[in-house]
Amino acid sequence: MHQLLQRQLKRHIGQFESIPEDWQDFVDAVDEAYHQADARTGILYDISYSLSAAETEDEMLQILARPAIEAGVNSARLLYFDLDETGEPEWAELVADWRREGEPQMSGGSRFYLPDLPSARRWVASPDEAQLISDTATEGQVNEYVESALAPSVGRAEVIVPLRQVGRWVGVIIFAWDEPREFGEREAQIYNALVGLASLAVASRRQFERAQARVRREQLLREITSRVRSFTDPDAIARAAVRELGAALGRSTFVRLGSAEELSQASVAQRDGGDGRDMA
């Protein structure tokens, strides 16, 4: 019997032998609830502790997916949301993809325009608690577009964990099983407890990455500015800036100078067969 329950019974009833027989089922249920609460707390503590050492979204996803992985989940995906001017999710970007077997079939950075994704409505249908879907087929949750665009992430059973911070959407985690399954009360409690923990971790990670990207952009601009200061001719400055930018990004870049009409004609010519590799 759980130690807390033992103390409570001793305080209010006395000896265990004094418990009325018709109370036994109730006492057993309370005892089970206490043990489940301890187990849930332990799982969430381990996840929280491990998250502090995660360095990538893939690592974060695998840590947050531990309860689902233990429950035999086949795939897990983490998606970030970009919001429209009203604060509603408009675009989803796949940033981490885990599969029990085989390699992920979609590359990180894949983006989806949510208004064109009817089944994505269920991703934002429950902003404050996890959705546990025992059978997507019988609940009419799967459509052809999703099956073609997101397969094989769409499963017969799913858990959708909303990610929100200070009332704003951050993204969503989707766990998918290949077969229908019934979710127990303990699972529901774990996934709902995961909402707040995952939201905080993912939001912090995304803010950190945005800050890093901003620092990199500013540093790049400072470096380019420093290197082109020695030039005085506008043409030379433009060419040097583009050259330095291409070197920093590791990509081919070019500058095209001319009037608006000339540039327009050059763009048409390039589409009609130009190689686009000149004017560097």
DOROLUM-285161 format. One record per atom (N, C-alpha, C): residue in one letter; z, x, y. Coordinates in steps of 0.2 Angstrom, whole numbers, padded with zeros to 4 digits, always signed. Last residue first. Layout:
! residues N
AZXY ...
! end
This chain:
! residues 280
A-0312+0144+0188 A-0305+0146+0187 A-0303+0150+0193 M-0325+0138+0187 M-0321+0137+0193 M-0314+0139+0192 D-0327+0132+0170 D-0328+0136+0176 D-0323+0135+0181 R-0325+0123+0160 R-0321+0129+0159 R-0322+0134+0165 G-0332+0111+0158 G-0326+0110+0162 G-0322+0117+0162 D-0344+0109+0153 D-0339+0111+0148 D-0332+0111+0152 G-0354+0093+0155 G-0351+0100+0157 G-0345+0102+0153 G-0357+0081+0151 G-0359+0086+0147 G-0357+0093+0149 D-0353+0070+0159 D-0360+0070+0156 D-0362+0076+0152 R-0342+0074+0164 R-0341+0069+0159 R-0348+0069+0155 Q-0347+0083+0174 Q-0343+0086+0168 Q-0342+0081+0163 A-0354+0075+0182 A-0358+0080+0178 A-0354+0082+0173 V-0343+0068+0188 V-0348+0064+0184 V-0352+0069+0179 S-0337+0079+0194 S-0333+0075+0189 S-0338+0071+0185 A-0347+0082+0204 A-0345+0087+0199 A-0341+0083+0193 Q-0346+0070+0212 Q-0352+0072+0208 Q-0351+0077+0202 S-0333+0072+0217 S-0335+0066+0213 S-0341+0067+0209 L-0335+0084+0224 L-0330+0084+0219 L-0332+0078+0214 E-0344+0080+0234 E-0346+0085+0229 E-0341+0085+0223 E-0337+0070+0241 E-0343+0068+0237 E-0345+0073+0232 A-0326+0078+0246 A-0325+0072+0241 A-0331+0070+0237 S-0331+0095+0246 S-0330+0089+0249 S-0329+0083+0244 G-0322+0108+0237 G-0328+0105+0239 G-0326+0098+0243 L-0316+0117+0222 L-0316+0116+0229 L-0323+0112+0232 R-0306+0116+0208 R-0313+0115+0211 R-0312+0113+0218 V-0298+0127+0197 V-0298+0123+0204 V-0305+0122+0206 F-0290+0126+0181 F-0295+0128+0185 F-0295+0124+0192 T-0282+0131+0165 T-0282+0128+0172 T-0288+0130+0176 S-0276+0131+0149 S-0282+0133+0153 S-0282+0128+0160 R-0259+0136+0147 R-0264+0131+0146 R-0270+0133+0151 G-0246+0141+0149 G-0250+0143+0143 G-0256+0139+0142 L-0239+0139+0161 L-0239+0134+0156 L-0243+0135+0149 A-0241+0151+0167 A-0234+0149+0166 A-0234+0143+0161 A-0255+0152+0168 A-0251+0157+0164 A-0244+0155+0162 G-0257+0141+0176 G-0260+0141+0170 G-0256+0146+0165 L-0251+0145+0188 L-0248+0139+0185 L-0251+0139+0177 E-0259+0156+0191 E-0252+0157+0190 E-0249+0151+0186 R-0271+0150+0194 R-0270+0155+0189 R-0263+0156+0187 V-0267+0142+0205 V-0269+0138+0199 V-0269+0143+0193 A-0264+0151+0214 A-0259+0147+0212 A-0261+0143+0205 A-0276+0158+0216 A-0270+0162+0213 A-0265+0157+0210 R-0284+0148+0221 R-0286+0151+0215 R-0280+0155+0212 A-0277+0146+0233 A-0278+0140+0228 A-0279+0143+0221 I-0278+0158+0239 I-0271+0155+0238 I-0272+0150+0232 A-0292+0159+0241 A-0288+0164+0237 A-0281+0161+0235 D-0294+0149+0250 D-0297+0149+0244 D-0294+0153+0239 P-0286+0153+0261 P-0284+0147+0258 P-0288+0147+0251 D-0281+0170+0263 D-0287+0166+0263 D-0285+0159+0259 T-0269+0177+0261 T-0270+0173+0267 T-0276+0169+0267 F-0257+0182+0249 F-0264+0180+0251 F-0264+0176+0257 S-0244+0184+0247 S-0247+0190+0249 S-0255+0188+0251 R-0239+0173+0241 R-0237+0174+0248 R-0242+0179+0251 V-0240+0171+0227 V-0246+0169+0231 V-0245+0171+0239 R-0228+0173+0222 R-0234+0178+0220 R-0240+0176+0224 S-0219+0164+0227 S-0218+0171+0228 S-0224+0175+0227 T-0225+0152+0221 T-0224+0153+0229 T-0224+0161+0230 I-0222+0154+0208 I-0229+0154+0210 I-0229+0155+0218 E-0208+0154+0208 E-0211+0160+0205 E-0219+0160+0208 R-0205+0141+0213 R-0203+0147+0216 R-0207+0153+0214 L-0211+0134+0202 L-0213+0133+0209 L-0211+0139+0213 L-0202+0137+0192 L-0209+0139+0191 L-0212+0139+0198 Q-0190+0132+0196 Q-0191+0139+0195 Q-0198+0141+0195 E-0193+0119+0196 E-0191+0122+0203 E-0192+0130+0202 R-0195+0117+0183 R-0200+0115+0188 R-0199+0119+0194 R-0182+0120+0177 R-0188+0124+0175 R-0194+0123+0180 V-0175+0110+0183 V-0173+0117+0185 V-0179+0121+0183 R-0180+0099+0177 R-0180+0099+0184 R-0179+0107+0186 A-0177+0102+0164 A-0184+0101+0165 A-0185+0102+0173 Q-0163+0101+0164 Q-0166+0107+0163 Q-0173+0107+0165 A-0161+0087+0168 A-0159+0092+0172 A-0162+0099+0171 R-0167+0082+0156 R-0170+0080+0162 R-0168+0086+0167 E-0157+0086+0147 E-0164+0088+0146 E-0168+0087+0153 F-0146+0079+0151 F-0146+0086+0151 F-0153+0089+0151 Q-0150+0066+0149 Q-0148+0068+0156 Q-0148+0076+0156 R-0150+0066+0135 R-0156+0065+0139 R-0155+0067+0146 R-0137+0068+0132 R-0142+0073+0130 R-0148+0072+0134 S-0131+0057+0137 S-0129+0064+0140 S-0134+0069+0138 A-0137+0047+0129 A-0138+0047+0136 A-0136+0054+0139 V-0132+0051+0116 V-0139+0051+0118 V-0140+0051+0125 A-0118+0049+0118 A-0121+0055+0116 A-0128+0056+0118 L-0117+0035+0122 L-0114+0041+0126 L-0117+0047+0124 S-0123+0029+0111 S-0125+0028+0118 S-0123+0034+0122 A-0115+0032+0100 A-0122+0035+0100 A-0125+0034+0107 L-0103+0026+0104 L-0103+0033+0102 L-0110+0036+0103 G-0107+0012+0105 G-0104+0016+0110 G-0104+0023+0110 V-0112+0010+0091 V-0116+0008+0097 V-0113+0012+0103 L-0103+0012+0081 L-0108+0017+0083 L-0112+0016+0089 A-0097+0000+0080 A-0093+0005+0083 A-0098+0011+0085 N-0108-0006+0073 N-0106-0009+0080 N-0102-0004+0083 Y-0107+0001+0061 Y-0113+0001+0065 Y-0112-0001+0072 I-0094-0003+0056 I-0096+0004+0058 I-0102+0005+0062 Q-0095-0017+0055 Q-0090-0014+0059 Q-0092-0006+0061 A-0105-0018+0045 A-0106-0021+0052 A-0101-0018+0057 E-0099-0012+0034 E-0105-0009+0037 E-0106-0011+0044 R-0089-0021+0032 R-0087-0014+0034 R-0093-0011+0037 E-0096-0032+0028 E-0092-0032+0034 E-0090-0025+0037 G-0112-0027+0021 G-0105-0030+0021 G-0102-0029+0028 F-0128-0033+0020 F-0124-0029+0024 F-0117-0031+0023 E-0140-0033+0007 E-0135-0037+0011 E-0130-0032+0014 R-0157-0029+0008 R-0151-0028+0006 R-0146-0032+0010 P-0174-0026+0003 P-0169-0030+0006 P-0162-0028+0004 E-0181-0009+0004 E-0179-0016+0000 E-0174-0020+0004 D-0181+0002+0012 D-0188-0001+0009 D-0187-0008+0005 W-0173+0002+0027 W-0173+0002+0020 W-0179-0001+0017 A-0170+0010+0043 A-0174+0005+0039 A-0174+0007+0031 F-0163+0011+0059 F-0162+0013+0052 F-0166+0008+0048 I-0166+0015+0075 I-0168+0011+0070 I-0167+0014+0063 I-0159+0016+0091 I-0160+0019+0084 I-0161+0014+0079 V-0165+0017+0108 V-0163+0013+0102 V-0164+0017+0096 G-0161+0019+0125 G-0166+0019+0120 G-0163+0015+0114 V-0155+0015+0137 V-0157+0022+0136 V-0162+0023+0130 W-0152+0003+0150 W-0155+0005+0143 W-0157+0012+0143 R-0137+0001+0158 R-0144+0003+0158 R-0146+0005+0151 G-0123+0000+0158 G-0127-0006+0159 G-0135-0005+0159 V-0119+0012+0155 V-0117+0009+0162 V-0122+0003+0163 Q-0131+0014+0143 Q-0125+0018+0147 Q-0125+0015+0154 R-0136+0010+0127 R-0136+0008+0134 R-0130+0012+0137 L-0145+0007+0113 L-0142+0013+0116 L-0142+0011+0124 P-0143-0002+0098 P-0145-0002+0105 P-0141+0004+0108 V-0148-0001+0082 V-0143+0001+0086 V-0145+0002+0093 I-0153-0010+0069 I-0155-0008+0076 I-0149-0007+0080 V-0157-0009+0052 V-0151-0009+0057 V-0154-0007+0064 E-0166-0018+0040 E-0165-0014+0046 E-0159-0015+0049 A-0176-0020+0026 A-0170-0021+0029 A-0169-0016+0035 R-0189-0017+0025 R-0188-0024+0023 R-0181-0025+0025 G-0195-0008+0039 G-0193-0008+0032 G-0191-0016+0031 V-0205+0003+0048 V-0203-0004+0047 V-0201-0005+0040 S-0210+0016+0047 S-0203+0015+0050 S-0200+0008+0049 P-0222+0021+0042 P-0218+0017+0038 P-0210+0016+0040 A-0228+0010+0055 A-0227+0012+0048 A-0226+0019+0047 L-0231+0008+0068 L-0225+0011+0067 L-0224+0012+0059 A-0244+0002+0068 A-0242+0007+0073 A-0236+0011+0071 S-0245-0007+0057 S-0250-0002+0058 S-0248+0004+0063 E-0234-0015+0059 E-0235-0012+0052 E-0240-0006+0053 V-0235-0020+0071 V-0230-0015+0070 V-0231-0011+0064 Y-0247-0028+0069 Y-0247-0022+0074 Y-0241-0017+0073 E-0243-0037+0060 E-0248-0032+0058 E-0248-0027+0063 N-0225-0039+0060 N-0232-0042+0061 N-0236-0036+0060 V-0209-0045+0055 V-0214-0040+0054 V-0221-0043+0056 Q-0199-0055+0055 Q-0199-0049+0060 Q-0205-0045+0060 G-0196-0066+0047 G-0202-0066+0052 G-0202-0061+0057 E-0186-0066+0039 E-0184-0067+0045 E-0190-0067+0050 T-0192-0062+0027 T-0190-0069+0027 T-0188-0071+0034 A-0194-0048+0031 A-0200-0053+0029 A-0198-0060+0030 T-0183-0042+0034 T-0187-0043+0039 T-0193-0048+0037 D-0167-0045+0028 D-0174-0045+0025 D-0179-0047+0031 S-0156-0042+0035 S-0156-0041+0028 S-0163-0041+0025 I-0152-0033+0049 I-0157-0038+0047 I-0158-0037+0039 L-0141-0032+0061 L-0141-0030+0054 L-0146-0036+0051 Q-0139-0025+0077 Q-0142-0030+0073 Q-0143-0028+0066 A-0125-0020+0087 A-0130-0018+0082 A-0133-0025+0079 E-0123-0025+0104 E-0120-0024+0097 E-0126-0023+0092 D-0128-0027+0116 D-0121-0024+0116 D-0119-0023+0109 P-0141-0032+0117 P-0140-0025+0120 P-0133-0023+0119 S-0152-0038+0107 S-0145-0038+0107 S-0142-0032+0110 A-0165-0037+0109 A-0163-0044+0109 A-0155-0044+0109 V-0173-0025+0109 V-0168-0027+0115 V-0165-0033+0115 W-0179-0026+0097 W-0176-0020+0099 W-0171-0021+0105 R-0186-0038+0097 R-0180-0038+0094 R-0176-0031+0095 R-0198-0034+0104 R-0193-0039+0107 R-0186-0039+0104 A-0206-0027+0096 A-0201-0023+0099 A-0196-0028+0103 S-0215-0036+0091 S-0209-0035+0087 S-0204-0031+0090 P-0226-0034+0100 P-0222-0040+0100 P-0215-0039+0096 L-0231-0023+0110 L-0228-0022+0104 L-0223-0028+0103 D-0235-0023+0123 D-0240-0023+0118 D-0238-0023+0111 P-0224-0020+0130 P-0227-0027+0130 P-0232-0028+0125 L-0222-0006+0126 L-0218-0012+0123 L-0221-0019+0124 Y-0231+0006+0122 Y-0231+0001+0127 Y-0228-0005+0125 F-0226+0021+0115 F-0228+0014+0114 F-0226+0010+0120 R-0229+0038+0110 R-0227+0033+0115 R-0230+0026+0114 S-0223+0053+0103 S-0228+0047+0102 S-0225+0041+0107 G-0214+0063+0103 G-0218+0062+0109 G-0222+0056+0109 G-0217+0069+0086 G-0212+0068+0092 G-0216+0067+0098 S-0229+0061+0076 S-0226+0067+0079 S-0221+0065+0085 M-0227+0053+0060 M-0228+0052+0068 M-0225+0058+0071 Q-0222+0054+0048 Q-0230+0053+0049 Q-0231+0052+0056 P-0211+0066+0041 P-0212+0061+0046 P-0220+0060+0047 E-0213+0070+0024 E-0213+0072+0031 E-0214+0066+0035 G-0202+0065+0010 G-0209+0067+0013 G-0208+0068+0021 E-0188+0055+0010 E-0193+0058+0006 E-0199+0059+0010 R-0180+0051+0021 R-0177+0053+0015 R-0182+0057+0011 R-0184+0056+0038 R-0186+0052+0032 R-0182+0055+0026 W-0182+0054+0055 W-0179+0057+0049 W-0182+0052+0043 D-0186+0059+0071 D-0189+0055+0065 D-0186+0058+0059 A-0186+0058+0089 A-0183+0061+0082 A-0185+0056+0077 V-0193+0052+0099 V-0190+0059+0100 V-0187+0062+0094 L-0205+0041+0104 L-0202+0043+0098 L-0199+0051+0099 E-0203+0030+0118 E-0205+0037+0116 E-0201+0039+0110 A-0208+0015+0125 A-0204+0019+0120 A-0207+0025+0118 W-0208+0007+0141 W-0211+0012+0136 W-0206+0014+0132 E-0200-0003+0146 E-0207-0004+0147 E-0211+0001+0142 P-0184-0011+0148 P-0188-0006+0144 P-0195-0008+0144 E-0180-0015+0165 E-0181-0017+0158 E-0185-0012+0154 G-0178-0013+0178 G-0173-0010+0174 G-0174-0012+0166 T-0188-0017+0186 T-0183-0021+0186 T-0177-0019+0181 E-0198-0007+0185 E-0194-0007+0191 E-0188-0012+0191 D-0195-0001+0168 D-0199-0003+0173 D-0195-0004+0180 L-0190+0014+0159 L-0189+0007+0162 L-0194+0005+0167 D-0192+0021+0143 D-0193+0022+0151 D-0193+0015+0153 F-0181+0025+0130 F-0185+0020+0134 F-0186+0023+0141 Y-0183+0034+0115 Y-0180+0034+0122 Y-0184+0028+0125 L-0178+0032+0098 L-0183+0031+0103 L-0180+0031+0110 L-0176+0038+0082 L-0173+0038+0088 L-0178+0038+0094 R-0175+0032+0065 R-0179+0035+0071 R-0175+0034+0077 A-0175+0034+0048 A-0171+0033+0054 A-0175+0036+0060 S-0177+0028+0031 S-0179+0032+0037 S-0175+0030+0043 N-0169+0024+0020 N-0176+0027+0019 N-0178+0031+0025 V-0152+0023+0016 V-0157+0022+0020 V-0163+0026+0019 G-0141+0024+0008 G-0147+0024+0005 G-0153+0023+0009 A-0128+0025+0013 A-0130+0019+0011 A-0137+0018+0008 E-0129+0038+0018 E-0124+0037+0013 E-0126+0030+0009 I-0137+0035+0029 I-0139+0039+0024 I-0135+0038+0018 A-0128+0027+0037 A-0134+0024+0034 A-0137+0028+0028 P-0119+0036+0041 P-0117+0030+0037 P-0123+0027+0033 R-0127+0046+0047 R-0124+0048+0041 R-0121+0041+0037 A-0135+0046+0059 A-0137+0042+0053 A-0133+0043+0047 L-0129+0054+0068 L-0128+0047+0069 L-0130+0043+0063 I-0135+0066+0062 I-0127+0065+0062 I-0126+0058+0063 Q-0148+0064+0064 Q-0146+0065+0057 Q-0138+0064+0057 L-0149+0064+0078 L-0151+0058+0074 L-0148+0058+0067 M-0145+0077+0081 M-0141+0071+0083 M-0142+0065+0079 E-0156+0084+0076 E-0149+0085+0074 E-0144+0079+0075 D-0166+0079+0084 D-0166+0078+0077 D-0159+0079+0074 E-0162+0083+0097 E-0162+0076+0095 E-0162+0075+0088 T-0152+0098+0096 T-0158+0094+0097 T-0157+0087+0095 E-0139+0102+0094 E-0143+0105+0099 E-0150+0102+0100 A-0122+0098+0091 A-0129+0096+0090 A-0133+0099+0096 A-0109+0099+0092 A-0112+0105+0091 A-0120+0104+0090 S-0104+0086+0095 S-0103+0091+0100 S-0107+0098+0099 L-0107+0079+0083 L-0111+0078+0089 L-0110+0084+0094 S-0095+0082+0075 S-0102+0085+0074 S-0107+0085+0079 Y-0086+0073+0081 Y-0085+0080+0081 Y-0091+0084+0080 S-0092+0060+0079 S-0091+0063+0086 S-0090+0070+0086 I-0092+0060+0065 I-0098+0060+0068 I-0097+0063+0075 D-0078+0061+0062 D-0082+0066+0060 D-0089+0066+0063 Y-0074+0049+0068 Y-0071+0055+0071 Y-0076+0061+0069 L-0081+0039+0061 L-0083+0040+0068 L-0080+0046+0071 I-0074+0041+0048 I-0081+0042+0049 I-0083+0043+0056 G-0061+0038+0052 G-0062+0044+0050 G-0070+0046+0050 T-0062+0024+0055 T-0060+0029+0061 T-0062+0036+0058 R-0065+0019+0043 R-0070+0019+0048 R-0068+0024+0054 A-0053+0022+0036 A-0060+0025+0034 A-0065+0025+0039 D-0045+0014+0043 D-0043+0021+0043 D-0050+0025+0041 A-0050+0001+0040 A-0050+0004+0047 A-0049+0011+0047 Q-0048+0001+0027 Q-0055+0001+0029 Q-0055+0003+0036 H-0034+0000+0026 H-0037+0005+0023 H-0045+0006+0026 Y-0032-0013+0033 Y-0030-0006+0036 Y-0033+0000+0033 A-0039-0021+0024 A-0041-0021+0031 A-0039-0014+0034 E-0030-0020+0013 E-0037-0018+0012 E-0040-0017+0019 D-0019-0026+0018 D-0019-0019+0016 D-0026-0016+0016 V-0023-0039+0021 V-0021-0035+0026 V-0021-0028+0024 A-0026-0043+0007 A-0031-0043+0012 A-0030-0039+0018 D-0013-0042+0002 D-0018-0038-0001 D-0024-0038+0004 V-0007-0053+0010 V-0004-0046+0010 V-0009-0041+0008 F-0014-0064+0005 F-0014-0062+0012 F-0012-0055+0013 D-0009-0064-0009 D-0017-0063-0007 D-0018-0061+0000 Q+0005-0066-0007 Q+0002-0060-0010 Q-0005-0058-0008 W+0011-0077-0003 W+0008-0073+0002 W+0005-0067+0000 D+0016-0083-0014 D+0010-0086-0011 D+0007-0082-0005 E+0027-0076-0016 E+0022-0075-0021 E+0015-0078-0018 P+0035-0068-0002 P+0034-0074-0006 P+0027-0073-0010 I+0044-0053-0004 I+0038-0056-0001 I+0036-0062-0006 S+0055-0047-0009 S+0056-0053-0005 S+0050-0056-0003 E+0051-0035-0014 E+0052-0040-0019 E+0053-0047-0015 F+0051-0027-0003 F+0045-0029-0005 F+0046-0035-0010 Q+0065-0031+0008 Q+0062-0028+0002 Q+0056-0031+0000 G+0060-0037+0024 G+0065-0033+0020 G+0062-0030+0014 I+0052-0043+0033 I+0054-0047+0027 I+0060-0043+0024 H+0050-0035+0045 H+0051-0042+0045 H+0053-0046+0039 R+0051-0021+0040 R+0055-0024+0046 R+0055-0031+0047 K+0044-0021+0029 K+0051-0020+0028 K+0054-0022+0034 L+0031-0024+0034 L+0034-0029+0029 L+0042-0028+0029 Q+0029-0013+0042 Q+0029-0020+0045 Q+0033-0025+0041 R+0029-0003+0033 R+0034-0003+0038 R+0035-0010+0041 Q+0018-0006+0025 Q+0024-0006+0022 Q+0030-0006+0027 L+0008-0005+0034 L+0009-0012+0032 L+0016-0012+0029 L+0008+0009+0036 L+0009+0004+0042 L+0011-0003+0039 Q+0004+0013+0023 Q+0011+0015+0026 Q+0013+0010+0032 H-0004+0002+0011 H-0004+0006+0017 H+0003+0007+0021 M+0000+0004-0006 M+0000+0000+0000 M+0000+0004+0006 
! end
